[in-house]
Each structure stands twice: as C-alpha cells, then as structure tokens.
C-alpha cells in the first residue's frame, strides 16, 4: 500500500492503495466517480477514457503510480454545467442510444478538438479509432464532432 495525491477535476484527493491499481478503479471504487465506465479492461473499447494533462488515456490499464503530478479530468470534470461544446453537440445530434460508451467517446472527442479545432473526417476517424459504440452511432458521433468544432 502507498499513499497517492491526485488532482482530479481540479480537486485534490488522497488515496491509499496498491500502486498497481488502475486509475479507473481509483475513480469508481475509491472516489465514487462513476462517469468513467469499465468496458473491456484491456484498453481496446475506450469506455474508460479520461484526460491526463489534456491527453486522452485509457484508465483501465493506467496504474495510479504512473499519474505522478499530472492532472486528471473525467467526464464529470469536462464541464461544470454539462455545456462543453462536445456535450452540446452530442445532444443536438441525439448521439447516445444505450449511452454506455458515451463518456469515453466524449472525452476522446474533446481531446481531439483541443488539439485540432477543425479536424477532417480522416482525422476524426483516426482520433476516435478504438472507441467502440455497440449501438453503431458512428455517423452521429462524427456529425457531433463537426458541430462541436463549429461551436467551440
């Protein structure tokens, strides 16, 4: 066991746990932040995507010991009021069906638009590759990302 100081969504947290504990389980089990979802456990589906210093990362394989002094942003911290341009566009295009993958999809899209405010279709496809939507809303996701780039 070790003690870790984490900055999550702009707030400091201290947790004591095994250094190999994936940050996904720190968020969900230790800090009761349930927006980040468990999907596959092997970083292949994207449901667990968070931002680590603004970079989209899969939290299911990222050990808490690797965080160091980096800042974590979860879906809960993306926007205090749920009015991030990606969230607005998601609603406008009625993207979610079952909704399970949406937090990860939104976090990946937000990271893309932060680095590339006006992505091409190919750039969107590349950035979103690996974010699996079991309902197949990929065309609406792409439209929402385009809309968010215009709002942003």
Secondary structure, DSSP 8 states (H G I E B T S, - for coil): -EEEEEEETTEEEEEEE-TT-BHHHIIIIIS---SS--S-SSSSS-TTEEEETTEEEETTS-BGGGTTT-EEE-HHHH-TTS--HHHHHHHHTT--SS-TTHHHHHHHHHHHHHH-TT--HHHHHHHHTT---TT--HHHHHHHHHHHHHH-
